[in-house]
Amino acid sequence: MSLSQQRRSEESYDQMLILVGSSVRLLGGLAGVFVLANAAFDPQSSSEYTLYGLHEEEAALFLNSMRERPQPGPARPLVVDALAPTLVAQLESVRALLDEDGDLPALERCSLFVSDPAGPLGILHCLRPVGSEVQAGLTEEGRHLVMTQLAAGLRAALRAQSLVREQQRLAAIFQQSAEGILSVDSALRILDFNPAMERLTGWREHEVVGRFYFEVLRPKDRQGHDLGLQGSPILQAFSGQHVRDRELVIVARDGQQFTVSVTASCITSPHGEPTIGILTIRDITREREQEEQRSTFISVISHELQTPIAIIKGYASTLARSDAVLDPQALRTRLKAVEEEADRLNKLVGNLLYASRIQAGGLQMDITPLDLAPLIERAAERLRVKHPEATITLDLPAHLPPVMADRERIEEVLQNLLDNAIKYSPGKAHITVTCRAMADEVIVSISDQGMGIPLREQAGIFDRFQRAGNSKASAIQGAGLGLYICRAIVEAHGGRIWVESTLHSGSTFSFSLLREEKAQLPMVVF
């Protein structure tokens, strides 16, 4: 709640308190409670009240006793009855108020039903000495006048409170909205700028209020051309056009561009002139990236599935021909090709299922102490057998500490990284596997001298279906799932995985695993 809203709310409550107090005194009372009716005017369920001369605890005690008695209503607007002495004794402040001379008079309850043409407002309960109304000379006409004046004043105060609550609700929506909202005047100068807009653009509200909104957002069309005033969504809304979910590009404070969906509307004066424009902005950059990922997935997977299927079908058709005469060596060659393509197809389907399981949070680990050196040596030996032309060098310390890991999963990480090093190293590959023991972890690095990865693509290389964008890399088989699976496995172990690469000079992929026991570091005394 802003200070002005809080001040208006307090003023409204003070006004109600003065009205209730004046009405209680006019009825000859010394203390009272006004029970505010709800929309259906059910006094039993009403809980809001304004106090006069009573504390919260005393008011609650008084109200409980009142609810047990007959309630006034439209047919019987005034109810007066004697108050039980036991209740009076419990109302300590009222007793002290009345017992100044040591003589506690008999008290009665006066309950007045308050309403106006718009409907019931509530019930005014007050405590007064028996016969005080007669002594004050208050007639039925006087009571009606009290009720009329009280109803008029309370209705005005309640409207003011309702307006404050409505402002609070709108302010909360404006502040807490996940979508960016800004408003401008008829000269397109910024009036309001909510926190979501601050997060999206990097600007703070006090920095942009009063500025031309075009200077702050620098909007562009989807093709990247600057948007002229004639294409401004707010001006279109001012002219009576319907602007909803229009895609634009806005530029943040640091120059980063975002694809957004914009809805524009305006508030008009009683004469129909536009006075305030409202722009609602939703960042859809991530949605566009996901659409591109889906498109990439379809194209990559289609290609990766069609290639082995076509090869298998071609060889199978050749072998099935009745006129085909093949010597044993040619037959073995073709069958071996069918087997390799079937293995490739099986691996692709397995990776897709693996990626789906990771996304669904179903990756299970059996983490135990693991000696990395033999695992790395076996993985390197398998790679030498499969690719005898490659040079693989191991740089492993003599006493490599054990790590906490799942043997099969880490073996899969090593296999993926080594296969990538071979695939993306044209010609004779030179691969180096290095291990370093740190205080809390062991770091494994696999380096190649291949084509490298452009700097702008390194941040997303571990995402699903992401592959290096240069032409040579795109021609290499793969669905872009291997590094995504590696990252998921390493992070599930509590480790890290990263890449250091220079285009045309090779890459080094590194991952870390937690040590079984932390290193005993020497004490250093200064």
C-alpha positions as CSV (number, residue, x, y, z in Angstrom):
1,M,0.0,0.0,0.0
2,S,1.4,3.5,-0.9
3,L,1.6,6.2,1.7
4,S,-1.3,8.2,0.0
5,Q,-3.5,5.1,0.0
6,Q,-2.7,4.3,3.6
7,R,-3.5,7.9,4.5
8,R,-6.8,7.8,2.7
9,S,-7.7,4.5,4.4
10,E,-6.9,5.9,7.8
11,E,-8.9,9.1,7.1
12,S,-11.9,7.0,6.0
13,Y,-11.7,4.9,9.2
14,D,-11.4,8.1,11.4
15,Q,-14.4,9.5,9.7
16,M,-16.4,6.3,10.4
17,L,-15.3,6.5,14.1
18,I,-16.5,10.1,14.4
19,L,-19.8,9.2,12.8
20,V,-20.4,6.3,15.1
21,G,-19.3,8.2,18.2
22,S,-21.6,11.1,17.4
23,S,-24.5,8.8,16.8
24,V,-23.9,6.9,20.0
25,R,-24.0,10.2,22.0
26,L,-27.1,11.4,20.2
27,L,-28.8,8.2,21.3
28,G,-27.7,8.9,24.9
29,G,-25.1,6.2,24.9
30,L,-21.6,6.1,26.5
31,A,-20.0,3.4,24.3
32,G,-21.0,1.5,21.2
33,V,-20.1,-0.8,18.3
34,F,-21.2,-0.5,14.7
35,V,-21.5,-3.9,13.0
36,L,-21.0,-3.6,9.2
37,A,-23.4,-5.8,7.3
38,N,-22.2,-7.9,4.4
39,A,-23.8,-7.9,0.9
40,A,-26.7,-10.0,2.1
41,F,-27.0,-8.2,5.4
42,D,-26.5,-11.2,7.7
43,P,-25.5,-9.8,11.1
44,Q,-24.6,-13.3,12.3
45,S,-21.8,-13.5,9.8
46,S,-20.6,-9.9,9.8
47,S,-17.2,-9.4,11.2
48,E,-16.2,-5.8,10.3
49,Y,-17.0,-3.2,12.9
50,T,-16.1,0.3,14.0
51,L,-15.6,0.8,17.8
52,Y,-16.4,3.8,20.0
53,G,-15.5,3.7,23.7
54,L,-14.7,0.0,23.7
55,H,-11.5,-2.0,23.2
56,E,-11.4,-5.1,20.8
57,E,-11.9,-7.6,23.6
58,E,-14.8,-5.7,25.2
59,A,-16.4,-5.3,21.8
60,A,-16.1,-9.0,21.1
61,L,-17.7,-9.8,24.5
62,F,-20.5,-7.2,23.9
63,L,-21.2,-8.5,20.3
64,N,-21.4,-12.1,21.5
65,S,-24.1,-11.1,24.0
66,M,-25.9,-9.0,21.4
67,R,-26.2,-11.9,18.9
68,E,-28.0,-14.0,21.5
69,R,-30.8,-11.3,21.6
70,P,-33.4,-10.2,19.0
71,Q,-31.8,-8.3,16.2
72,P,-33.3,-5.1,14.7
73,G,-34.4,-5.1,11.0
74,P,-36.4,-3.1,8.5
75,A,-39.7,-4.0,10.2
76,R,-38.3,-3.3,13.7
77,P,-35.5,-0.8,13.3
78,L,-34.9,-0.1,17.1
79,V,-34.5,-2.7,19.8
80,V,-34.0,-1.6,23.5
81,D,-33.6,-4.1,26.3
82,A,-31.9,-4.3,29.7
83,L,-28.3,-5.4,29.9
84,A,-27.5,-8.3,32.3
85,P,-25.5,-7.1,35.4
86,T,-23.0,-10.0,34.9
87,L,-22.1,-8.6,31.4
88,V,-21.7,-5.1,32.8
89,A,-19.4,-6.4,35.4
90,Q,-17.2,-7.9,32.7
91,L,-17.0,-4.7,30.8
92,E,-14.3,-3.1,33.0
93,S,-13.7,0.0,31.0
94,V,-17.4,0.8,30.8
95,R,-17.9,0.1,34.5
96,A,-15.0,2.5,35.3
97,L,-16.5,5.1,33.0
98,L,-20.0,4.9,34.7
99,D,-18.9,4.2,38.2
100,E,-17.1,7.5,38.8
101,D,-19.4,8.3,41.7
102,G,-19.4,4.8,43.0
103,D,-23.0,4.3,41.9
104,L,-23.3,1.9,38.9
105,P,-26.6,2.7,37.2
106,A,-28.7,0.1,35.4
107,L,-27.6,-0.2,31.7
108,E,-29.6,-1.1,28.6
109,R,-28.7,-2.1,25.1
110,C,-29.9,0.1,22.2
111,S,-29.6,-1.4,18.8
112,L,-30.5,0.7,15.7
113,F,-30.9,-0.8,12.2
114,V,-29.1,1.6,9.7
115,S,-30.0,1.6,6.1
116,D,-30.5,3.9,3.1
117,P,-32.2,3.5,-0.4
118,A,-29.1,1.6,-1.6
119,G,-29.6,-1.1,1.0
120,P,-28.7,-2.0,4.6
121,L,-25.5,-0.7,6.1
122,G,-25.4,-2.5,9.5
123,I,-26.5,-2.2,13.1
124,L,-25.4,0.3,15.7
125,H,-25.3,-1.2,19.2
126,C,-24.7,1.1,22.1
127,L,-24.6,1.0,25.9
128,R,-26.5,3.6,27.8
129,P,-28.1,4.2,31.2
130,V,-31.7,3.3,31.4
131,G,-34.0,6.3,30.4
132,S,-31.2,8.4,28.9
133,E,-33.0,8.7,25.6
134,V,-36.1,10.2,27.4
135,Q,-33.8,12.5,29.4
136,A,-32.2,13.7,26.1
137,G,-35.7,14.3,24.6
138,L,-34.9,12.1,21.6
139,T,-38.1,11.4,19.7
140,E,-38.8,8.9,17.0
141,E,-38.3,11.7,14.4
142,G,-34.9,12.4,16.1
143,R,-33.9,8.7,15.9
144,H,-34.8,8.7,12.2
145,L,-32.7,11.8,11.6
146,V,-29.8,10.1,13.5
147,M,-30.1,7.0,11.3
148,T,-30.4,9.1,8.1
149,Q,-27.3,11.2,8.8
150,L,-25.3,8.1,10.0
151,A,-26.3,6.2,6.9
152,A,-25.3,9.0,4.5
153,G,-21.9,9.5,6.3
154,L,-21.2,5.8,6.5
155,R,-22.0,5.2,2.8
156,A,-19.6,8.0,1.8
157,A,-16.9,6.5,4.1
158,L,-17.5,3.0,2.8
159,R,-17.2,4.2,-0.8
160,A,-13.9,5.8,0.0
161,Q,-12.7,2.6,1.7
162,S,-13.9,0.6,-1.3
163,L,-12.0,2.9,-3.7
164,V,-8.8,2.5,-1.6
165,R,-9.2,-1.3,-1.6
166,E,-9.7,-1.2,-5.4
167,Q,-6.6,0.9,-5.8
168,Q,-4.7,-1.6,-3.6
169,R,-5.8,-4.5,-5.8
170,L,-4.9,-2.7,-9.0
171,A,-1.5,-1.8,-7.5
172,A,-0.9,-5.4,-6.5
173,I,-1.8,-6.6,-9.9
174,F,0.5,-4.0,-11.5
175,Q,3.4,-4.8,-9.2
176,Q,3.1,-8.6,-9.1
177,S,2.2,-9.2,-12.8
178,A,4.6,-11.6,-14.6
179,E,4.0,-9.5,-17.8
180,G,5.5,-6.1,-18.4
181,I,3.1,-3.2,-18.1
182,L,3.8,0.4,-18.9
183,S,1.4,3.4,-19.4
184,V,2.0,6.5,-21.3
185,D,0.2,9.9,-21.7
186,S,-1.2,11.3,-24.9
187,A,2.3,12.5,-25.8
188,L,3.7,9.0,-25.4
189,R,5.7,9.8,-22.3
190,I,6.0,7.0,-19.8
191,L,3.9,7.3,-16.7
192,D,4.2,3.9,-15.0
193,F,6.7,1.1,-15.4
194,N,6.1,-2.1,-13.4
195,P,8.8,-4.5,-11.9
196,A,8.4,-7.0,-14.8
197,M,9.3,-4.3,-17.3
198,E,12.3,-3.4,-15.1
199,R,13.5,-7.1,-15.2
200,L,12.9,-7.4,-18.9
201,T,14.6,-4.1,-20.0
202,G,17.1,-3.5,-17.3
203,W,15.7,0.1,-16.8
204,R,14.4,1.3,-13.4
205,E,11.1,3.1,-13.2
206,H,12.6,6.4,-11.9
207,E,15.0,6.4,-14.8
208,V,12.3,6.2,-17.5
209,V,9.2,8.1,-16.1
210,G,8.7,11.1,-18.3
211,R,10.7,9.8,-21.2
212,F,9.4,9.1,-24.7
213,Y,8.7,5.3,-24.6
214,F,10.2,4.8,-28.1
215,E,13.6,5.9,-26.7
216,V,13.4,3.3,-23.9
217,L,12.1,0.3,-25.8
218,R,13.5,1.0,-29.3
219,P,11.0,-1.3,-30.9
220,K,11.6,-3.2,-34.1
221,D,9.5,-5.3,-36.4
222,R,10.2,-9.1,-36.8
223,Q,12.6,-8.4,-39.6
224,G,14.7,-6.2,-37.3
225,H,13.7,-2.8,-38.9
226,D,13.1,0.1,-36.6
227,L,9.4,0.6,-36.0
228,G,8.2,4.0,-37.0
229,L,5.5,6.0,-35.2
230,Q,3.0,4.9,-37.8
231,G,3.5,1.3,-36.6
232,S,3.3,2.2,-32.9
233,P,0.9,-0.2,-31.1
234,I,-0.2,2.6,-28.7
235,L,-0.9,5.1,-31.4
236,Q,-2.9,2.4,-33.2
237,A,-4.9,1.8,-29.9
238,F,-5.4,5.6,-29.6
239,S,-6.9,5.6,-33.1
240,G,-9.4,2.9,-32.1
241,Q,-7.6,-0.1,-33.7
242,H,-7.6,-3.5,-31.9
243,V,-4.0,-4.4,-31.0
244,R,-3.6,-7.8,-29.4
245,D,-0.6,-10.3,-29.3
246,R,1.4,-8.4,-31.9
247,E,5.0,-9.7,-32.2
248,L,7.7,-7.1,-31.9
249,V,11.4,-7.0,-31.0
250,I,12.4,-4.6,-28.2
251,V,16.0,-3.7,-27.1
252,A,17.0,-3.9,-23.5
253,R,19.3,-1.3,-21.8
254,D,22.4,-3.4,-22.5
255,G,21.5,-3.8,-26.2
256,Q,20.1,-7.4,-25.9
257,Q,17.1,-7.9,-28.1
258,F,13.9,-9.8,-27.1
259,T,11.0,-11.1,-29.1
260,V,7.8,-10.0,-27.3
261,S,4.1,-10.2,-27.7
262,V,2.4,-6.8,-27.3
263,T,-1.2,-5.9,-26.4
264,A,-2.1,-2.2,-26.5
265,S,-5.2,-0.4,-25.1
266,C,-6.2,3.1,-24.0
267,I,-8.3,4.9,-21.5
268,T,-10.5,7.7,-22.8
269,S,-12.0,10.8,-21.3
270,P,-15.7,11.3,-20.8
271,H,-15.7,13.1,-24.2
272,G,-14.1,10.0,-25.9
273,E,-10.6,11.4,-26.2
274,P,-7.7,9.0,-25.5
275,T,-5.8,10.1,-22.4
276,I,-3.7,7.2,-21.3
277,G,-2.2,4.3,-23.3
278,I,-1.4,1.0,-21.7
279,L,1.1,-1.5,-23.2
280,T,1.3,-5.1,-21.9
281,I,4.4,-6.9,-23.0
282,R,5.1,-10.7,-22.7
283,D,8.6,-12.1,-23.4
284,I,8.2,-14.9,-26.0
285,T,11.9,-15.4,-26.7
286,R,11.9,-18.7,-25.0
287,E,8.8,-19.8,-26.9
288,R,10.5,-19.0,-30.2
289,E,13.6,-20.9,-29.1
290,Q,11.5,-23.9,-28.2
291,E,9.8,-23.8,-31.6
292,E,13.2,-23.7,-33.3
293,Q,14.3,-26.6,-31.2
294,R,11.2,-28.6,-32.2
295,S,11.9,-27.8,-35.9
296,T,15.6,-28.7,-35.4
297,F,14.6,-31.9,-33.7
298,I,12.3,-32.9,-36.5
299,S,14.8,-32.2,-39.2
300,V,17.8,-33.8,-37.4
301,I,15.9,-36.9,-36.3
302,S,14.3,-37.4,-39.7
303,H,17.7,-37.3,-41.3
304,E,19.3,-39.5,-38.7
305,L,16.6,-42.1,-38.9
306,Q,16.2,-42.1,-42.7
307,T,19.9,-42.6,-43.4
308,P,20.4,-46.0,-41.6
309,I,17.0,-47.2,-42.7
310,A,17.8,-46.4,-46.3
311,I,21.1,-48.2,-46.1
312,I,19.6,-51.3,-44.4
313,K,16.8,-51.5,-46.9
314,G,19.2,-51.1,-49.9
315,Y,21.5,-53.9,-48.7
316,A,18.6,-56.1,-47.7
317,S,17.0,-55.6,-51.2
318,T,20.3,-56.5,-52.9
319,L,20.7,-59.7,-50.8
320,A,17.1,-60.7,-51.3
321,R,17.4,-60.6,-55.1
322,S,17.1,-64.1,-56.7
323,D,19.8,-63.2,-59.4
324,A,22.3,-61.9,-56.8
325,V,25.5,-63.9,-56.8
326,L,27.9,-62.6,-54.1
327,D,31.2,-64.1,-53.0
328,P,31.6,-64.7,-49.2
329,Q,33.7,-61.5,-48.7
330,A,31.2,-59.2,-50.5
331,L,28.4,-60.9,-48.5
332,R,30.2,-60.3,-45.2
333,T,30.9,-56.7,-46.1
334,R,27.2,-56.0,-46.8
335,L,26.0,-57.8,-43.7
336,K,28.5,-55.9,-41.6
337,A,27.2,-52.6,-43.0
338,V,23.6,-53.7,-42.1
339,E,24.8,-54.5,-38.6
340,E,26.6,-51.2,-38.2
341,E,23.6,-49.2,-39.4
342,A,21.3,-51.2,-37.1
343,D,23.6,-50.4,-34.2
344,R,23.6,-46.8,-35.1
345,L,19.8,-46.8,-35.3
346,N,19.6,-48.6,-31.9
347,K,21.9,-46.0,-30.3
348,L,19.9,-43.1,-31.7
349,V,16.6,-44.6,-30.4
350,G,18.3,-45.3,-27.0
351,N,19.6,-41.7,-26.8
352,L,16.1,-40.4,-27.5
353,L,14.6,-42.5,-24.7
354,Y,17.5,-41.6,-22.4
355,A,16.8,-37.8,-23.1
356,S,13.1,-38.3,-22.4
357,R,13.9,-40.1,-19.1
358,I,16.2,-37.2,-18.1
359,Q,13.6,-34.6,-18.9
360,A,11.0,-36.6,-16.8
361,G,13.4,-36.7,-13.9
362,G,13.8,-40.5,-14.1
363,L,17.6,-40.7,-14.1
364,Q,18.6,-43.3,-11.4
365,M,22.2,-43.5,-10.0
366,D,24.0,-46.2,-8.1
367,I,26.8,-44.1,-6.6
368,T,29.7,-46.0,-5.0
369,P,33.5,-45.4,-4.7
370,L,35.0,-45.7,-8.1
371,D,38.6,-45.9,-9.4
372,L,38.7,-43.7,-12.5
373,A,42.1,-44.8,-13.9
374,P,41.2,-48.4,-15.0
375,L,37.9,-47.0,-16.4
376,I,39.7,-44.4,-18.6
377,E,42.3,-46.9,-19.7
378,R,39.6,-49.4,-20.9
379,A,37.6,-46.7,-22.7
380,A,40.8,-45.5,-24.5
381,E,41.7,-49.1,-25.5
382,R,38.3,-49.7,-27.0
383,L,38.7,-46.5,-29.0
384,R,42.1,-47.5,-30.3
385,V,40.7,-50.8,-31.5
386,K,37.8,-49.1,-33.2
387,H,39.9,-46.3,-34.7
388,P,43.5,-47.5,-35.1
389,E,44.4,-44.4,-37.1
390,A,43.8,-42.2,-34.0
391,T,46.5,-41.3,-31.5
392,I,45.3,-41.4,-27.9
393,T,47.5,-40.2,-25.0
394,L,46.7,-40.7,-21.3
395,D,48.1,-38.4,-18.7
396,L,47.0,-40.0,-15.4
397,P,48.7,-39.3,-12.0
398,A,50.2,-42.3,-10.3
399,H,47.9,-42.2,-7.3
400,L,44.5,-40.9,-8.5
401,P,42.1,-40.7,-5.6
402,P,38.8,-42.6,-6.0
403,V,35.6,-40.7,-6.7
404,M,31.9,-41.2,-5.8
405,A,30.2,-42.2,-9.0
406,D,28.0,-44.6,-11.0
407,R,30.4,-46.8,-13.0
408,E,28.1,-47.4,-16.0
409,R,27.0,-43.7,-16.3
410,I,30.6,-42.3,-16.1
411,E,31.7,-44.9,-18.7
412,E,28.9,-43.5,-20.9
413,V,30.2,-39.9,-20.4
414,L,33.7,-41.0,-21.3
415,Q,32.6,-42.9,-24.4
416,N,30.5,-39.9,-25.6
417,L,33.3,-37.4,-25.2
418,L,35.9,-39.7,-26.8
419,D,33.6,-40.5,-29.7
420,N,33.0,-36.7,-30.2
421,A,36.7,-36.0,-30.2
422,I,37.2,-38.6,-33.0
423,K,34.2,-37.4,-35.0
424,Y,35.1,-33.7,-34.9
425,S,38.8,-34.3,-35.7
426,P,39.2,-34.6,-39.4
427,G,42.1,-36.8,-40.6
428,K,44.2,-38.5,-38.0
429,A,42.9,-37.5,-34.6
430,H,45.2,-36.7,-31.7
431,I,43.4,-37.0,-28.4
432,T,44.7,-36.5,-24.9
433,V,42.9,-37.6,-21.7
434,T,44.2,-35.8,-18.6
435,C,43.2,-36.2,-14.9
436,R,43.8,-33.8,-12.1
437,A,43.2,-34.4,-8.4
438,M,41.9,-31.2,-6.6
439,A,41.1,-30.8,-2.9
440,D,37.4,-31.7,-3.2
441,E,37.1,-33.2,-6.7
442,V,38.8,-35.0,-9.6
443,I,38.7,-33.3,-13.0
444,V,38.9,-35.3,-16.2
445,S,39.7,-33.5,-19.5
446,I,39.5,-34.8,-23.0
447,S,41.3,-32.6,-25.6
448,D,41.4,-32.8,-29.4
449,Q,43.0,-30.8,-32.2
450,G,39.8,-30.8,-34.3
451,M,37.7,-28.1,-35.8
452,G,36.7,-26.3,-32.6
453,I,33.5,-24.6,-31.6
454,P,32.5,-21.0,-32.3
455,L,32.5,-18.9,-29.1
456,R,28.9,-17.8,-29.5
457,E,27.8,-21.5,-29.6
458,Q,29.7,-22.7,-26.6
459,A,27.1,-21.6,-24.0
460,G,24.4,-23.8,-25.6
461,I,26.4,-26.8,-26.7
462,F,25.1,-28.9,-23.8
463,D,21.4,-28.3,-24.6
464,R,19.2,-30.8,-26.4
465,F,19.6,-31.1,-30.2
466,Q,22.3,-28.4,-30.2
467,R,25.3,-29.0,-32.6
468,A,28.1,-26.8,-33.8
469,G,26.8,-24.6,-36.6
470,N,29.7,-24.6,-39.0
471,S,29.3,-26.5,-42.3
472,K,31.8,-29.2,-41.6
473,A,30.3,-30.0,-38.2
474,S,26.8,-30.1,-39.6
475,A,27.8,-32.7,-42.1
476,I,28.8,-35.1,-39.3
477,Q,26.2,-37.6,-38.2
478,G,24.5,-37.0,-34.8
479,A,21.3,-35.9,-33.2
480,G,22.8,-33.4,-30.7
481,L,21.9,-35.5,-27.6
482,G,25.3,-36.8,-26.5
483,L,26.5,-33.7,-24.7
484,Y,23.0,-33.1,-23.2
485,I,23.1,-36.6,-21.7
486,C,26.7,-36.1,-20.5
487,R,25.7,-32.9,-18.7
488,A,22.7,-34.6,-17.0
489,I,24.8,-37.5,-15.8
490,V,27.6,-35.3,-14.4
491,E,25.3,-32.8,-12.7
492,A,23.3,-35.7,-11.2
493,H,26.7,-36.7,-9.5
494,G,27.0,-33.2,-8.1
495,G,29.8,-32.3,-10.6
496,R,30.4,-29.8,-13.4
497,I,31.0,-30.1,-17.1
498,W,32.3,-27.4,-19.4
499,V,34.2,-26.7,-22.7
500,E,37.1,-24.6,-23.7
501,S,37.5,-24.3,-27.4
502,T,39.1,-22.2,-30.2
503,L,37.7,-22.4,-33.7
504,H,40.0,-24.5,-36.0
505,S,42.3,-25.2,-33.1
506,G,40.5,-27.9,-31.1
507,S,38.4,-28.3,-28.0
508,T,38.9,-29.5,-24.4
509,F,35.8,-31.0,-22.6
510,S,36.2,-31.3,-18.9
511,F,34.0,-32.7,-16.1
512,S,34.5,-33.0,-12.4
513,L,33.4,-35.7,-9.9
514,L,33.5,-35.5,-6.1
515,R,36.3,-37.3,-4.3
516,E,35.4,-40.1,-1.9
517,E,37.5,-38.4,0.7
518,K,38.7,-34.8,0.7
519,A,42.4,-34.1,0.5
520,Q,44.3,-33.6,3.7
521,L,45.8,-30.2,3.0
522,P,48.9,-29.1,4.9
523,M,48.6,-26.4,7.6
524,V,50.2,-23.1,6.5
525,V,51.5,-20.9,9.4
526,F,52.2,-17.2,8.6
